[in-house]
Amino acid sequence: MERPFVLSGGGCRCVAQLGAIKALNEHNIYPSEISGTSGGAMVGAFLANGLTPEQIKDLLKNNLSIHILAWNGFKEGLASMKNIEAFLKDHLRLKKFEDLPTKLYITATNFETGMQQIFSKGDLIKALLAANSIPVIFPPTSIDNVPYVDGGLSDNLPVEPFIDRKNEVVSIYVNPIRDFTPNETYTEIVDRSLNIAFRGKVDRSAAGCFLYIEPPELNKFGLFDIHKISEIFEIGYTYTKELLKVPVFLMNHT
C-alpha cells in the first residue's frame, strides 16, 4: 500500500519519524510522495534518495554531533548552517528534486511575507537549508534573493501538496507539548514557544488524514538531543507498531 507521507519539523525528535516509518513498512505501508518541513524535510530527503529508515538512523548516529551546529554568537543567528550544508553535500547522493525516485515537497517560510513556500524543483540542499533555518538559532537562507526560514512557522504539518486527497495521507508529528517546568533553558523556551504557536494549525492540518502518528513520549526530548538518536528512533517504532495493531482503516484522525 502506498500513501502520501507528511512529516513535521521537530529537530532531533524527527528521528522518531524513521522509527514510525520502519513500523509502517513492516505493515506494507510505503510513501508514494513525501511532504516535509524542517527536520521532517531532512528525513524525507534521505527517504526519497532511496535509503531505508535504519540506514538513515545509522547515518545520523555516526555522523552528527553537537558540533554540526557551528555556534557563532549573534551574527544573524546563534549558529551557522555551514556544517549542516557540508553533511548534506557529503551524504545525499541525489541533490536535485527532479532526480529523486520519490516525489518530494519541502516547505519553508518566506521571511518577508510570512507565507508558506513549497519547493519541489531544483536545488534540494538549498531548499533543505531554508526549511531548517530556525529564526534566532540560524540565519535565514536566501534563494533567488528571497530570505527563507523554518517552514514550521507557516505550517509544521504541510499537507498542502495533498489537500485534495487528505484522506489518503499518513502524517507524523513529533512535537507533543511537555509539562511546564521552571528554569527551562534558552532552547527549551524557544522549542516550547514554537510548539504552542504551531498547535492550532497542526490540528487543522491533521484533521481528516488517513493516519495520524504523534508519540507522546517524545515530550522528554529537545530539538538538539543528538546523543539520543537510538532512543528517539525506538520510541517512534514502538509507538507506531502498537498503533498499527488496530486495523488501519479504523484509524482516520478526526
Helices and strands as residue ranges (DSSP letters): E 2-7, G 11-14, H 15-26, E 30-37, H 38-48, H 53-63, G 66-69, H 82-91, G 97-99, E 103-110, E 116-119, H 124-131, E 141-143, E 146-150, G 151-153, G 160-168, E 170-172, H 186-206, E 211-213, G 216-220, G 226-228, H 229-243, G 248-250
